[in-house]
């Protein structure tokens, strides 16, 4: 039996389908997931910023790892930035960037560039290794 990982997947809501795809990619007997992510059924768009933060903050707090789905439009997404910055206040929380399919090597959101423990390809072995503690930065990303 593998480890249980409490995760929060930071993403743009236009990428909700990638959240499901990422969980499917890495879920296995070796890598069991408890997901605290926010997806479309929890429509946050109509809420005030403080209300959104009140929904996101405890979910991030419960997660031991924060995965960030990265593609070019993620770079300037204010809620992805906020989620990363909020996650970093928990010193033991791992922050892991995962390049979306076809987006490998694109620019990272600035908070991810500063605080990530790993940035990996859309590959089950790489993502699971990062979840399990391997710090990994490809040559194209800055350590």
N, CA, C and O atoms as CSV, one atom per row, in Angstrom:
chain,resi,resn,atom,element,x,y,z
A,1,UNK,N,N,0.848,-1.184,0.000
A,1,UNK,CA,C,0.000,0.000,0.000
A,1,UNK,C,C,0.883,1.233,0.000
A,1,UNK,O,O,1.853,1.293,0.755
A,2,UNK,N,N,0.572,2.207,-0.821
A,2,UNK,CA,C,1.370,3.412,-0.928
A,2,UNK,C,C,0.939,4.487,0.035
A,2,UNK,O,O,0.022,4.312,0.838
A,3,UNK,N,N,1.630,5.607,-0.069
A,3,UNK,CA,C,1.357,6.727,0.814
A,3,UNK,C,C,0.098,7.485,0.433
A,3,UNK,O,O,-0.326,7.506,-0.722
A,4,UNK,N,N,-0.485,8.107,1.453
A,4,UNK,CA,C,-1.638,8.966,1.235
A,4,UNK,C,C,-1.138,10.399,1.208
A,4,UNK,O,O,-0.446,10.837,2.127
A,5,UNK,N,N,-1.484,11.128,0.164
A,5,UNK,CA,C,-1.058,12.512,-0.004
A,5,UNK,C,C,-2.281,13.420,0.038
A,5,UNK,O,O,-3.206,13.274,-0.760
A,6,UNK,N,N,-2.270,14.353,0.976
A,6,UNK,CA,C,-3.297,15.382,1.027
A,6,UNK,C,C,-2.843,16.507,0.111
A,6,UNK,O,O,-1.810,17.133,0.347
A,7,UNK,N,N,-3.622,16.761,-0.938
A,7,UNK,CA,C,-3.186,17.724,-1.950
A,7,UNK,C,C,-4.224,18.828,-2.158
A,7,UNK,O,O,-5.414,18.663,-1.887
A,8,UNK,N,N,-3.730,19.935,-2.641
A,8,UNK,CA,C,-4.545,21.030,-3.155
A,8,UNK,C,C,-3.950,21.336,-4.521
A,8,UNK,O,O,-2.742,21.541,-4.639
A,9,UNK,N,N,-4.789,21.370,-5.555
A,9,UNK,CA,C,-4.298,21.654,-6.908
A,9,UNK,C,C,-4.712,23.066,-7.279
A,9,UNK,O,O,-5.893,23.360,-7.466
A,10,UNK,N,N,-3.718,23.929,-7.380
A,10,UNK,CA,C,-3.936,25.316,-7.774
A,10,UNK,C,C,-3.994,25.383,-9.295
A,10,UNK,O,O,-3.138,24.835,-9.988
A,11,UNK,N,N,-5.020,26.066,-9.800
A,11,UNK,CA,C,-5.228,26.114,-11.247
A,11,UNK,C,C,-6.225,27.219,-11.581
A,11,UNK,O,O,-6.923,27.725,-10.703
A,12,UNK,N,N,-6.282,27.583,-12.850
A,12,UNK,CA,C,-7.354,28.470,-13.324
A,12,UNK,C,C,-8.603,27.611,-13.475
A,12,UNK,O,O,-8.509,26.445,-13.858
A,13,UNK,N,N,-9.755,28.166,-13.181
A,13,UNK,CA,C,-10.960,27.334,-13.273
A,13,UNK,C,C,-11.281,26.912,-14.700
A,13,UNK,O,O,-12.048,25.972,-14.910
A,14,UNK,N,N,-10.712,27.584,-15.666
A,14,UNK,CA,C,-10.861,27.118,-17.052
A,14,UNK,C,C,-10.155,25.777,-17.239
A,14,UNK,O,O,-10.376,25.092,-18.238
A,15,UNK,N,N,-9.318,25.406,-16.293
A,15,UNK,CA,C,-8.547,24.167,-16.373
A,15,UNK,C,C,-9.049,23.082,-15.425
A,15,UNK,O,O,-8.297,22.177,-15.065
A,16,UNK,N,N,-10.307,23.168,-15.020
A,16,UNK,CA,C,-10.854,22.155,-14.115
A,16,UNK,C,C,-10.661,20.739,-14.657
A,16,UNK,O,O,-10.399,19.817,-13.885
A,17,UNK,N,N,-10.784,20.556,-15.952
A,17,UNK,CA,C,-10.616,19.218,-16.533
A,17,UNK,C,C,-9.196,18.692,-16.308
A,17,UNK,O,O,-8.996,17.484,-16.176
A,18,UNK,N,N,-8.212,19.593,-16.264
A,18,UNK,CA,C,-6.831,19.166,-16.015
A,18,UNK,C,C,-6.644,18.684,-14.580
A,18,UNK,O,O,-5.789,17.838,-14.319
A,19,UNK,N,N,-7.432,19.212,-13.653
A,19,UNK,CA,C,-7.355,18.742,-12.266
A,19,UNK,C,C,-7.740,17.262,-12.222
A,19,UNK,O,O,-7.030,16.446,-11.633
A,20,UNK,N,N,-8.845,16.929,-12.836
A,20,UNK,CA,C,-9.279,15.529,-12.869
A,20,UNK,C,C,-8.251,14.665,-13.596
A,20,UNK,O,O,-7.956,13.553,-13.159
A,21,UNK,N,N,-7.709,15.165,-14.690
A,21,UNK,CA,C,-6.717,14.397,-15.457
A,21,UNK,C,C,-5.435,14.181,-14.652
A,21,UNK,O,O,-4.843,13.103,-14.708
A,22,UNK,N,N,-5.006,15.195,-13.906
A,22,UNK,CA,C,-3.797,15.057,-13.089
A,22,UNK,C,C,-4.017,14.036,-11.967
A,22,UNK,O,O,-3.151,13.202,-11.703
A,23,UNK,N,N,-5.160,14.106,-11.322
A,23,UNK,CA,C,-5.454,13.131,-10.261
A,23,UNK,C,C,-5.495,11.714,-10.827
A,23,UNK,O,O,-4.991,10.781,-10.203
A,24,UNK,N,N,-6.087,11.554,-11.991
A,24,UNK,CA,C,-6.133,10.230,-12.627
A,24,UNK,C,C,-4.731,9.764,-12.994
A,24,UNK,O,O,-4.405,8.587,-12.836
A,25,UNK,N,N,-3.904,10.675,-13.481
A,25,UNK,CA,C,-2.539,10.349,-13.887
A,25,UNK,C,C,-1.731,9.772,-12.733
A,25,UNK,O,O,-0.991,8.805,-12.915
A,26,UNK,N,N,-1.866,10.354,-11.554
A,26,UNK,CA,C,-0.979,9.971,-10.444
A,26,UNK,C,C,-1.606,9.030,-9.426
A,26,UNK,O,O,-0.889,8.475,-8.593
A,27,UNK,N,N,-2.908,8.834,-9.466
A,27,UNK,CA,C,-3.564,7.937,-8.507
A,27,UNK,C,C,-3.211,6.491,-8.803
A,27,UNK,O,O,-3.335,6.019,-9.933
A,28,UNK,N,N,-2.771,5.804,-7.768
A,28,UNK,CA,C,-2.411,4.398,-7.895
A,28,UNK,C,C,-2.329,3.823,-6.486
A,28,UNK,O,O,-2.424,4.568,-5.510
A,29,UNK,N,N,-2.154,2.511,-6.366
A,29,UNK,CA,C,-1.955,1.966,-5.015
A,29,UNK,C,C,-0.737,2.590,-4.321
A,29,UNK,O,O,-0.710,2.694,-3.094
A,30,UNK,N,N,0.250,2.997,-5.086
A,30,UNK,CA,C,1.452,3.641,-4.531
A,30,UNK,C,C,1.179,5.085,-4.122
A,30,UNK,O,O,1.839,5.611,-3.226
A,31,UNK,N,N,0.217,5.723,-4.768
A,31,UNK,CA,C,-0.039,7.146,-4.535
A,31,UNK,C,C,-1.541,7.375,-4.396
A,31,UNK,O,O,-2.256,7.555,-5.382
A,32,UNK,N,N,-1.999,7.362,-3.145
A,32,UNK,CA,C,-3.407,7.623,-2.876
A,32,UNK,C,C,-3.568,9.098,-2.553
A,32,UNK,O,O,-2.698,9.697,-1.920
A,33,UNK,N,N,-4.673,9.685,-2.984
A,33,UNK,CA,C,-4.872,11.130,-2.859
A,33,UNK,C,C,-6.112,11.470,-2.044
A,33,UNK,O,O,-7.148,10.813,-2.144
A,34,UNK,N,N,-5.978,12.501,-1.245
A,34,UNK,CA,C,-7.128,13.167,-0.633
A,34,UNK,C,C,-7.048,14.598,-1.139
A,34,UNK,O,O,-6.114,15.330,-0.811
A,35,UNK,N,N,-8.028,14.989,-1.935
A,35,UNK,CA,C,-7.975,16.254,-2.663
A,35,UNK,C,C,-8.809,17.334,-1.985
A,35,UNK,O,O,-9.981,17.123,-1.673
A,36,UNK,N,N,-8.201,18.481,-1.761
A,36,UNK,CA,C,-8.883,19.626,-1.171
A,36,UNK,C,C,-9.057,20.760,-2.176
A,36,UNK,O,O,-9.373,21.884,-1.785
A,37,UNK,N,N,-8.860,20.489,-3.448
A,37,UNK,CA,C,-8.957,21.506,-4.492
A,37,UNK,C,C,-10.378,22.046,-4.621
A,37,UNK,O,O,-11.343,21.431,-4.167
A,38,UNK,N,N,-10.474,23.205,-5.249
A,38,UNK,CA,C,-11.769,23.813,-5.537
A,38,UNK,C,C,-11.992,23.711,-7.038
A,38,UNK,O,O,-11.182,24.194,-7.830
A,39,UNK,N,N,-13.102,23.075,-7.425
A,39,UNK,CA,C,-13.431,22.977,-8.844
A,39,UNK,C,C,-14.797,23.600,-9.093
A,39,UNK,O,O,-15.456,24.045,-8.153
A,40,UNK,N,N,-15.223,23.636,-10.337
A,40,UNK,CA,C,-16.403,24.377,-10.797
A,40,UNK,C,C,-17.651,24.301,-9.912
A,40,UNK,O,O,-18.293,25.334,-9.723
A,41,UNK,N,N,-18.032,23.159,-9.363
A,41,UNK,CA,C,-19.265,23.172,-8.565
A,41,UNK,C,C,-19.239,24.170,-7.403
A,41,UNK,O,O,-20.291,24.603,-6.933
A,42,UNK,N,N,-18.052,24.529,-6.945
A,42,UNK,CA,C,-17.929,25.557,-5.918
A,42,UNK,C,C,-17.635,26.882,-6.607
A,42,UNK,O,O,-16.542,27.427,-6.452
A,43,UNK,N,N,-18.571,27.396,-7.347
A,43,UNK,CA,C,-18.370,28.641,-8.105
A,43,UNK,C,C,-18.029,29.775,-7.153
A,43,UNK,O,O,-18.864,30.209,-6.360
A,44,UNK,N,N,-16.800,30.247,-7.240
A,44,UNK,CA,C,-16.333,31.307,-6.353
A,44,UNK,C,C,-16.409,32.680,-6.989
A,44,UNK,O,O,-16.258,33.692,-6.305
A,45,UNK,N,N,-16.639,32.724,-8.285
A,45,UNK,CA,C,-16.595,33.980,-9.025
A,45,UNK,C,C,-17.524,35.066,-8.516
A,45,UNK,O,O,-17.226,36.249,-8.679
A,46,UNK,N,N,-18.633,34.701,-7.909
A,46,UNK,CA,C,-19.599,35.690,-7.444
A,46,UNK,C,C,-19.298,36.185,-6.033
A,46,UNK,O,O,-19.999,37.060,-5.523
A,47,UNK,N,N,-18.269,35.639,-5.401
A,47,UNK,CA,C,-17.949,36.003,-4.031
A,47,UNK,C,C,-16.946,37.155,-3.968
A,47,UNK,O,O,-16.179,37.374,-4.906
A,48,UNK,N,N,-16.960,37.878,-2.865
A,48,UNK,CA,C,-15.961,38.917,-2.612
A,48,UNK,C,C,-14.617,38.250,-2.324
A,48,UNK,O,O,-14.574,37.087,-1.924
A,49,UNK,N,N,-13.534,38.977,-2.523
A,49,UNK,CA,C,-12.196,38.427,-2.320
A,49,UNK,C,C,-12.036,37.779,-0.941
A,49,UNK,O,O,-11.482,36.685,-0.829
A,50,UNK,N,N,-12.514,38.441,0.088
A,50,UNK,CA,C,-12.376,37.906,1.449
A,50,UNK,C,C,-13.111,36.578,1.598
A,50,UNK,O,O,-12.646,35.682,2.303
A,51,UNK,N,N,-14.248,36.455,0.939
A,51,UNK,CA,C,-15.011,35.208,1.003
A,51,UNK,C,C,-14.274,34.088,0.257
A,51,UNK,O,O,-14.258,32.941,0.703
A,52,UNK,N,N,-13.674,34.430,-0.870
A,52,UNK,CA,C,-12.898,33.439,-1.631
A,52,UNK,C,C,-11.730,32.951,-0.786
A,52,UNK,O,O,-11.477,31.749,-0.701
A,53,UNK,N,N,-11.016,33.888,-0.158
A,53,UNK,CA,C,-9.888,33.515,0.696
A,53,UNK,C,C,-10.352,32.628,1.853
A,53,UNK,O,O,-9.638,31.709,2.255
A,54,UNK,N,N,-11.532,32.898,2.384
A,54,UNK,CA,C,-12.067,32.106,3.494
A,54,UNK,C,C,-12.391,30.676,3.061
A,54,UNK,O,O,-12.360,29.764,3.887
A,55,UNK,N,N,-12.700,30.468,1.790
A,55,UNK,CA,C,-12.933,29.126,1.262
A,55,UNK,C,C,-11.598,28.429,0.981
A,55,UNK,O,O,-11.415,27.262,1.328
A,56,UNK,N,N,-10.672,29.151,0.350
A,56,UNK,CA,C,-9.402,28.554,-0.072
A,56,UNK,C,C,-8.444,28.260,1.080
A,56,UNK,O,O,-7.831,27.193,1.119
A,57,UNK,N,N,-8.313,29.187,2.007
A,57,UNK,CA,C,-7.285,29.081,3.050
A,57,UNK,C,C,-7.354,27.768,3.842
A,57,UNK,O,O,-6.321,27.117,3.995
A,58,UNK,N,N,-8.516,27.351,4.352
A,58,UNK,CA,C,-8.519,26.095,5.115
A,58,UNK,C,C,-8.246,24.871,4.249
A,58,UNK,O,O,-7.710,23.875,4.736
A,59,UNK,N,N,-8.604,24.935,2.993
A,59,UNK,CA,C,-8.316,23.805,2.099
A,59,UNK,C,C,-6.813,23.687,1.871
A,59,UNK,O,O,-6.262,22.586,1.885
A,60,UNK,N,N,-6.155,24.817,1.662
A,60,UNK,CA,C,-4.700,24.811,1.503
A,60,UNK,C,C,-4.043,24.351,2.794
A,60,UNK,O,O,-3.074,23.592,2.756
A,61,UNK,N,N,-4.554,24.796,3.937
A,61,UNK,CA,C,-3.990,24.407,5.231
A,61,UNK,C,C,-4.050,22.893,5.438
A,61,UNK,O,O,-3.120,22.312,5.997
A,62,UNK,N,N,-5.123,22.254,4.997
A,62,UNK,CA,C,-5.288,20.797,5.179
A,62,UNK,C,C,-4.375,19.984,4.267
A,62,UNK,O,O,-4.045,18.838,4.573
A,63,UNK,N,N,-3.975,20.570,3.164
A,63,UNK,CA,C,-3.149,19.850,2.193
A,63,UNK,C,C,-1.686,19.867,2.627
A,63,UNK,O,O,-1.172,20.895,3.069
A,64,UNK,N,N,-1.032,18.736,2.500
A,64,UNK,CA,C,0.404,18.683,2.785
A,64,UNK,C,C,1.228,19.125,1.597
A,64,UNK,O,O,2.385,19.523,1.731
A,65,UNK,N,N,0.606,19.049,0.424
A,65,UNK,CA,C,1.292,19.413,-0.813
A,65,UNK,C,C,0.364,20.247,-1.676
A,65,UNK,O,O,-0.839,19.997,-1.744
A,66,UNK,N,N,0.942,21.240,-2.332
A,66,UNK,CA,C,0.186,22.065,-3.278
A,66,UNK,C,C,0.802,21.850,-4.656
A,66,UNK,O,O,1.975,22.139,-4.890
A,67,UNK,N,N,-0.026,21.334,-5.554
A,67,UNK,CA,C,0.383,21.172,-6.944
A,67,UNK,C,C,-0.160,22.369,-7.718
A,67,UNK,O,O,-1.302,22.779,-7.509
A,68,UNK,N,N,0.644,22.923,-8.600
A,68,UNK,CA,C,0.224,24.068,-9.406
A,68,UNK,C,C,0.288,23.654,-10.865
A,68,UNK,O,O,1.363,23.338,-11.375
A,69,UNK,N,N,-0.857,23.653,-11.545
A,69,UNK,CA,C,-0.878,23.343,-12.973
A,69,UNK,C,C,-0.415,24.594,-13.713
A,69,UNK,O,O,-1.010,25.664,-13.580
A,70,UNK,N,N,0.655,24.445,-14.497
A,70,UNK,CA,C,1.305,25.584,-15.136
A,70,UNK,C,C,1.163,25.530,-16.649
A,70,UNK,O,O,1.466,24.515,-17.277
A,71,UNK,N,N,0.706,26.616,-17.219
A,71,UNK,CA,C,0.747,26.854,-18.655
A,71,UNK,C,C,0.834,28.367,-18.835
A,71,UNK,O,O,0.753,29.088,-17.842
A,72,UNK,N,N,0.995,28.877,-20.043
A,72,UNK,CA,C,1.232,30.316,-20.208
A,72,UNK,C,C,0.205,31.230,-19.534
A,72,UNK,O,O,0.585,32.290,-19.035
A,73,UNK,N,N,-1.053,30.869,-19.500
A,73,UNK,CA,C,-2.060,31.754,-18.905
A,73,UNK,C,C,-2.081,31.698,-17.381
A,73,UNK,O,O,-2.752,32.509,-16.743
A,74,UNK,N,N,-1.359,30.754,-16.796
A,74,UNK,CA,C,-1.281,30.664,-15.340
A,74,UNK,C,C,-0.373,31.752,-14.784
A,74,UNK,O,O,-0.526,32.162,-13.634
A,75,UNK,N,N,0.554,32.212,-15.580
A,75,UNK,CA,C,1.610,33.105,-15.101
A,75,UNK,C,C,1.088,34.352,-14.398
A,75,UNK,O,O,1.686,34.785,-13.413
A,76,UNK,N,N,0.011,34.934,-14.863
A,76,UNK,CA,C,-0.480,36.171,-14.271
A,76,UNK,C,C,-1.863,36.016,-13.642
A,76,UNK,O,O,-2.636,36.972,-13.589
A,77,UNK,N,N,-2.167,34.822,-13.172
A,77,UNK,CA,C,-3.474,34.573,-12.562
A,77,UNK,C,C,-3.397,34.895,-11.073
A,77,UNK,O,O,-2.680,34.225,-10.330
A,78,UNK,N,N,-4.127,35.912,-10.636
A,78,UNK,CA,C,-3.957,36.405,-9.266
A,78,UNK,C,C,-4.330,35.385,-8.197
A,78,UNK,O,O,-3.728,35.379,-7.123
A,79,UNK,N,N,-5.310,34.522,-8.466
A,79,UNK,CA,C,-5.682,33.552,-7.437
A,79,UNK,C,C,-4.670,32.429,-7.347
A,79,UNK,O,O,-4.427,31.920,-6.253
A,80,UNK,N,N,-4.073,32.023,-8.451
A,80,UNK,CA,C,-2.988,31.035,-8.397
A,80,UNK,C,C,-1.827,31.633,-7.594
A,80,UNK,O,O,-1.252,30.964,-6.736
A,81,UNK,N,N,-1.488,32.892,-7.878
A,81,UNK,CA,C,-0.422,33.556,-7.117
A,81,UNK,C,C,-0.753,33.581,-5.628
A,81,UNK,O,O,0.101,33.279,-4.795
A,82,UNK,N,N,-1.989,33.940,-5.295
A,82,UNK,CA,C,-2.385,34.016,-3.886
A,82,UNK,C,C,-2.297,32.640,-3.221
A,82,UNK,O,O,-1.824,32.529,-2.090
A,83,UNK,N,N,-2.747,31.604,-3.912
A,83,UNK,CA,C,-2.711,30.250,-3.351
A,83,UNK,C,C,-1.273,29.814,-3.056
A,83,UNK,O,O,-1.006,29.204,-2.021
A,84,UNK,N,N,-0.357,30.127,-3.962
A,84,UNK,CA,C,1.049,29.768,-3.744
A,84,UNK,C,C,1.608,30.547,-2.558
A,84,UNK,O,O,2.260,29.972,-1.686
A,85,UNK,N,N,1.357,31.841,-2.524
A,85,UNK,CA,C,1.859,32.668,-1.421
A,85,UNK,C,C,1.262,32.220,-0.091
A,85,UNK,O,O,1.957,32.202,0.925
A,86,UNK,N,N,-0.005,31.861,-0.089
A,86,UNK,CA,C,-0.629,31.384,1.141
A,86,UNK,C,C,-0.015,30.051,1.565
A,86,UNK,O,O,0.242,29.842,2.751
A,87,UNK,N,N,0.221,29.162,0.628
A,87,UNK,CA,C,0.793,27.845,0.947
A,87,UNK,C,C,2.175,27.980,1.574
A,87,UNK,O,O,2.542,27.185,2.439
A,88,UNK,N,N,2.931,28.959,1.155
A,88,UNK,CA,C,4.307,29.056,1.639
A,88,UNK,C,C,4.411,29.468,3.104
A,88,UNK,O,O,5.479,29.334,3.702
A,89,UNK,N,N,3.316,29.970,3.701
A,89,UNK,CA,C,3.390,30.323,5.120
A,89,UNK,C,C,3.497,29.081,5.989
A,89,UNK,O,O,3.886,29.169,7.154
A,90,UNK,N,N,3.155,27.920,5.429
A,90,UNK,CA,C,3.302,26.651,6.130
A,90,UNK,C,C,4.636,26.053,5.721
A,90,UNK,O,O,4.754,25.491,4.632
A,91,UNK,N,N,5.615,26.163,6.555
A,91,UNK,CA,C,6.993,25.794,6.210
A,91,UNK,C,C,7.151,24.350,5.733
A,91,UNK,O,O,8.022,24.071,4.909
A,92,UNK,N,N,6.331,23.436,6.232
A,92,UNK,CA,C,6.497,22.028,5.856
A,92,UNK,C,C,5.735,21.655,4.588
A,92,UNK,O,O,5.846,20.524,4.115
A,93,UNK,N,N,4.974,22.574,4.041
A,93,UNK,CA,C,4.139,22.281,2.864
A,93,UNK,C,C,4.995,22.295,1.594
A,93,UNK,O,O,5.716,23.257,1.332
A,94,UNK,N,N,4.906,21.228,0.821
A,94,UNK,CA,C,5.629,21.177,-0.461
A,94,UNK,C,C,4.808,21.871,-1.533
A,94,UNK,O,O,3.591,21.703,-1.609
A,95,UNK,N,N,5.489,22.650,-2.357
A,95,UNK,CA,C,4.858,23.342,-3.483
A,95,UNK,C,C,5.504,22.802,-4.745
A,95,UNK,O,O,6.721,22.865,-4.916
A,96,UNK,N,N,4.664,22.268,-5.631
A,96,UNK,CA,C,5.152,21.552,-6.808
A,96,UNK,C,C,4.455,22.078,-8.054
A,96,UNK,O,O,3.229,22.030,-8.149
A,97,UNK,N,N,5.229,22.576,-9.003
A,97,UNK,CA,C,4.681,22.975,-10.291
A,97,UNK,C,C,4.610,21.774,-11.217
A,97,UNK,O,O,5.522,20.947,-11.249
A,98,UNK,N,N,3.524,21.683,-11.966
A,98,UNK,CA,C,3.364,20.599,-12.950
A,98,UNK,C,C,2.977,21.252,-14.269
A,98,UNK,O,O,1.895,21.826,-14.393
A,99,UNK,N,N,3.868,21.161,-15.252
A,99,UNK,CA,C,3.556,21.745,-16.548
A,99,UNK,C,C,2.398,20.999,-17.194
A,99,UNK,O,O,2.414,19.772,-17.284
A,100,UNK,N,N,1.412,21.734,-17.635
A,100,UNK,CA,C,0.272,21.150,-18.334
A,100,UNK,C,C,0.759,20.505,-19.635
A,100,UNK,O,O,1.812,20.877,-20.153
A,101,UNK,N,N,0.007,19.549,-20.161
A,101,UNK,CA,C,0.407,18.938,-21.429
A,101,UNK,C,C,0.616,20.014,-22.498
A,101,UNK,O,O,-0.243,20.872,-22.702
A,102,UNK,N,N,1.754,19.960,-23.169
A,102,UNK,CA,C,2.071,20.907,-24.232
A,102,UNK,C,C,2.606,22.245,-23.754
A,102,UNK,O,O,2.891,23.115,-24.578
A,103,UNK,N,N,2.752,22.438,-22.444
A,103,UNK,CA,C,3.199,23.733,-21.917
A,103,UNK,C,C,4.576,23.659,-21.262
A,103,UNK,O,O,4.995,24.601,-20.589
A,104,UNK,N,N,5.266,22.569,-21.450
A,104,UNK,CA,C,6.561,22.370,-20.815
A,104,UNK,C,C,7.515,23.529,-21.100
A,104,UNK,O,O,7.708,23.931,-22.247
A,105,UNK,N,N,8.101,24.049,-20.030
A,105,UNK,CA,C,9.094,25.105,-20.173
A,105,UNK,C,C,8.529,26.510,-20.255
A,105,UNK,O,O,9.300,27.466,-20.343
A,106,UNK,N,N,7.216,26.672,-20.231
A,106,UNK,CA,C,6.656,28.025,-20.286
A,106,UNK,C,C,7.016,28.768,-18.994
A,106,UNK,O,O,7.393,28.145,-18.001
A,107,UNK,N,N,6.900,30.076,-19.010
A,107,UNK,CA,C,7.230,30.876,-17.832
A,107,UNK,C,C,6.340,30.495,-16.657
A,107,UNK,O,O,5.145,30.242,-16.811
A,108,UNK,N,N,6.946,30.463,-15.500
A,108,UNK,CA,C,6.239,30.111,-14.276
A,108,UNK,C,C,5.627,31.352,-13.633
A,108,UNK,O,O,6.137,32.457,-13.816
A,109,UNK,N,N,4.547,31.181,-12.888
A,109,UNK,CA,C,4.076,32.297,-12.065
A,109,UNK,C,C,5.212,32.695,-11.113
A,109,UNK,O,O,5.913,31.827,-10.592
A,110,UNK,N,N,5.395,33.992,-10.884
A,110,UNK,CA,C,6.513,34.467,-10.063
A,110,UNK,C,C,6.563,33.803,-8.682
A,110,UNK,O,O,7.648,33.408,-8.256
A,111,UNK,N,N,5.435,33.659,-7.959
A,111,UNK,CA,C,5.526,33.001,-6.650
A,111,UNK,C,C,5.979,31.538,-6.747
A,111,UNK,O,O,6.671,31.045,-5.856
A,112,UNK,N,N,5.600,30.859,-7.804
A,112,UNK,CA,C,6.044,29.479,-7.992
A,112,UNK,C,C,7.535,29.447,-8.274
A,112,UNK,O,O,8.247,28.590,-7.750
A,113,UNK,N,N,8.011,30.363,-9.087
A,113,UNK,CA,C,9.434,30.456,-9.400
A,113,UNK,C,C,10.250,30.661,-8.123
A,113,UNK,O,O,11.349,30.123,-7.989
A,114,UNK,N,N,9.712,31.436,-7.193
A,114,UNK,CA,C,10.424,31.731,-5.943
A,114,UNK,C,C,10.317,30.615,-4.903
A,114,UNK,O,O,11.261,30.399,-4.144
A,115,UNK,N,N,9.195,29.908,-4.850
A,115,UNK,CA,C,8.928,29.048,-3.701
A,115,UNK,C,C,8.783,27.555,-3.994
A,115,UNK,O,O,8.670,26.766,-3.056
A,116,UNK,N,N,8.781,27.148,-5.242
A,116,UNK,CA,C,8.552,25.725,-5.547
A,116,UNK,C,C,9.708,24.854,-5.062
A,116,UNK,O,O,10.876,25.237,-5.127
A,117,UNK,N,N,9.348,23.688,-4.581
A,117,UNK,CA,C,10.338,22.673,-4.245
A,117,UNK,C,C,10.700,21.860,-5.483
A,117,UNK,O,O,11.802,21.324,-5.592
A,118,UNK,N,N,9.752,21.781,-6.410
A,118,UNK,CA,C,9.960,21.012,-7.633
A,118,UNK,C,C,9.055,21.569,-8.723
A,118,UNK,O,O,7.973,22.090,-8.451
A,119,UNK,N,N,9.519,21.449,-9.954
A,119,UNK,CA,C,8.705,21.733,-11.136
A,119,UNK,C,C,8.944,20.562,-12.080
A,119,UNK,O,O,10.077,20.285,-12.474
A,120,UNK,N,N,7.854,19.878,-12.436
A,120,UNK,CA,C,7.995,18.630,-13.177
A,120,UNK,C,C,7.091,18.596,-14.404
A,120,UNK,O,O,6.151,19.380,-14.540
A,121,UNK,N,N,7.406,17.677,-15.273
A,121,UNK,CA,C,6.605,17.431,-16.466
A,121,UNK,C,C,5.306,16.726,-16.080
A,121,UNK,O,O,5.169,16.228,-14.962
A,122,UNK,N,N,4.367,16.689,-17.002
A,122,UNK,CA,C,3.101,15.968,-16.856
A,122,UNK,C,C,3.407,14.492,-17.044
A,122,UNK,O,O,3.161,13.923,-18.107
A,123,UNK,N,N,3.940,13.890,-16.010
A,123,UNK,CA,C,4.422,12.519,-16.059
A,123,UNK,C,C,4.214,11.916,-14.671
A,123,UNK,O,O,4.671,12.479,-13.677
A,124,UNK,N,N,3.536,10.792,-14.600
A,124,UNK,CA,C,3.177,10.212,-13.308
A,124,UNK,C,C,4.387,9.986,-12.413
A,124,UNK,O,O,4.351,10.331,-11.232
A,125,UNK,N,N,5.458,9.413,-12.957
A,125,UNK,CA,C,6.632,9.119,-12.136
A,125,UNK,C,C,7.251,10.393,-11.563
A,125,UNK,O,O,7.647,10.414,-10.398
A,126,UNK,N,N,7.338,11.449,-12.364
A,126,UNK,CA,C,7.933,12.696,-11.893
A,126,UNK,C,C,7.061,13.371,-10.833
A,126,UNK,O,O,7.570,13.869,-9.829
A,127,UNK,N,N,5.756,13.386,-11.060
A,127,UNK,CA,C,4.855,14.031,-10.099
A,127,UNK,C,C,4.872,13.264,-8.777
A,127,UNK,O,O,4.959,13.876,-7.713
A,128,UNK,N,N,4.791,11.952,-8.829
A,128,UNK,CA,C,4.798,11.145,-7.610
A,128,UNK,C,C,6.126,11.308,-6.871
A,128,UNK,O,O,6.134,11.424,-5.646
A,129,UNK,N,N,7.236,11.319,-7.586
A,129,UNK,CA,C,8.539,11.521,-6.942
A,129,UNK,C,C,8.583,12.873,-6.225
A,129,UNK,O,O,9.119,12.973,-5.122
A,130,UNK,N,N,8.027,13.902,-6.844
A,130,UNK,CA,C,7.985,15.220,-6.204
A,130,UNK,C,C,7.073,15.195,-4.973
A,130,UNK,O,O,7.400,15.794,-3.949
A,131,UNK,N,N,5.942,14.512,-5.067
A,131,UNK,CA,C,5.049,14.378,-3.907
A,131,UNK,C,C,5.755,13.671,-2.755
A,131,UNK,O,O,5.536,13.995,-1.588
A,132,UNK,N,N,6.592,12.716,-3.091
A,132,UNK,CA,C,7.284,11.930,-2.068
A,132,UNK,C,C,8.537,12.623,-1.532
A,132,UNK,O,O,9.231,12.073,-0.676
A,133,UNK,N,N,8.828,13.821,-2.028
A,133,UNK,CA,C,9.920,14.585,-1.440
A,133,UNK,C,C,11.098,14.890,-2.327
A,133,UNK,O,O,12.033,15.561,-1.889
A,134,UNK,N,N,11.088,14.427,-3.552
A,134,UNK,CA,C,12.222,14.714,-4.429
A,134,UNK,C,C,12.133,16.151,-4.938
A,134,UNK,O,O,11.154,16.532,-5.580
A,135,UNK,N,N,13.161,16.940,-4.645
A,135,UNK,CA,C,13.236,18.293,-5.173
A,135,UNK,C,C,13.817,18.199,-6.572
A,135,UNK,O,O,14.905,17.658,-6.767
A,136,UNK,N,N,13.087,18.727,-7.542
A,136,UNK,CA,C,13.509,18.562,-8.927
A,136,UNK,C,C,13.206,19.834,-9.700
A,136,UNK,O,O,12.071,20.308,-9.730
A,137,UNK,N,N,14.223,20.365,-10.311
A,137,UNK,CA,C,14.070,21.511,-11.209
A,137,UNK,C,C,14.743,21.153,-12.527
A,137,UNK,O,O,15.952,20.922,-12.556
A,138,UNK,N,N,13.981,21.103,-13.620
A,138,UNK,CA,C,14.612,20.823,-14.915
A,138,UNK,C,C,15.571,21.933,-15.299
A,138,UNK,O,O,15.513,23.031,-14.746
A,139,UNK,N,N,16.432,21.656,-16.224
A,139,UNK,CA,C,17.430,22.656,-16.659
A,139,UNK,C,C,16.773,23.950,-17.149
A,139,UNK,O,O,17.352,25.028,-17.012
A,140,UNK,N,N,15.585,23.852,-17.709
A,140,UNK,CA,C,14.922,25.045,-18.265
A,140,UNK,C,C,14.317,25.932,-17.193
A,140,UNK,O,O,13.919,27.058,-17.491
A,141,UNK,N,N,14.234,25.467,-15.966
A,141,UNK,CA,C,13.678,26.262,-14.869
A,141,UNK,C,C,14.804,26.633,-13.904
A,141,UNK,O,O,15.825,25.951,-13.824
A,142,UNK,N,N,14.601,27.691,-13.200
A,142,UNK,CA,C,15.608,28.218,-12.285
A,142,UNK,C,C,15.431,27.583,-10.899
A,142,UNK,O,O,14.324,27.596,-10.362
A,143,UNK,N,N,16.516,27.018,-10.303
A,143,UNK,CA,C,16.405,26.439,-8.954
A,143,UNK,C,C,16.274,27.519,-7.901
A,143,UNK,O,O,16.170,27.214,-6.713
